[in-house]
């Protein structure tokens, strides 16, 4: 499971790409530096995301642990071994 947090700031009304586009404030530099890193268990999440409003990170981490899934918090710095 790949997660990151952010704060929604507006909707982007454009016909290009996906129909639903959300503009958000987030730790973009860190997310970008972790973008599409291969190695170990992580598979890149690419462009497609699911938006969940509210702070659900702890709950998602707990769910991943219960389901024995790995979780990658792409808005936190990670080691270069990924």
C-alpha positions in Angstrom: 0.0 0.0 0.0 1.4 3.4 -1.0 0.1 6.5 1.0 0.8 10.1 1.4 -0.9 13.0 3.1 -2.0 16.4 1.9 -4.5 19.2 2.2 -7.0 19.7 -0.6 -7.1 23.2 -1.9 -9.3 23.1 -5.0 -10.7 21.0 -7.9 -9.1 21.2 -11.3 -11.7 21.4 -14.0 -10.0 20.0 -17.1 -10.9 17.4 -19.8 -7.3 16.1 -19.9 -6.4 12.9 -18.2 -8.5 11.5 -15.4 -11.9 13.0 -14.8 -11.4 13.8 -11.2 -8.4 16.0 -10.4 -7.7 17.4 -6.9 -5.1 20.1 -6.2 -3.5 19.6 -2.9 -0.7 20.9 -0.7 1.7 18.1 0.1 5.3 17.2 0.7 5.8 17.3 -3.1 9.6 17.3 -3.1 9.7 14.1 -1.0 7.0 12.4 -2.9 8.8 13.2 -6.2 12.1 11.9 -4.8 10.4 8.6 -3.9 8.5 8.4 -7.3 8.7 5.1 -9.0 11.6 3.7 -6.9 12.2 0.0 -7.5 13.7 -2.6 -5.4 12.7 -4.5 -2.3 8.9 -4.9 -2.1 7.7 -1.5 -3.5 5.9 -1.3 -6.7 5.3 2.2 -8.1 1.8 3.6 -7.7 2.1 5.6 -10.9 -0.6 8.2 -11.5 -3.7 6.5 -10.1 -4.6 7.4 -6.5 -7.6 7.1 -4.2 -8.5 10.2 -2.2 -9.7 9.7 1.3 -10.7 12.9 3.2 -9.5 13.1 6.8 -6.3 11.8 8.5 -6.5 8.0 8.0 -2.8 7.2 7.8 -2.7 5.4 11.2 -5.8 3.4 10.3 -4.4 2.5 6.9 -1.2 1.4 8.5 -3.1 -0.7 11.0 -5.2 -2.3 8.2 -2.0 -3.0 6.2 -0.5 -4.7 9.2 -3.6 -6.8 9.8 -3.6 -7.9 6.2 0.1 -8.5 6.2 0.7 -5.9 3.6 3.7 -3.7 3.3 3.1 0.0 3.4 5.2 2.8 1.8 4.7 6.3 3.0 5.9 8.1 0.0 5.8 11.6 1.6 8.5 10.5 4.1 12.2 10.2 3.1 13.3 6.7 2.6 16.7 5.0 2.3 18.3 4.8 -1.1 18.1 1.0 -0.9 14.5 1.1 -2.3 
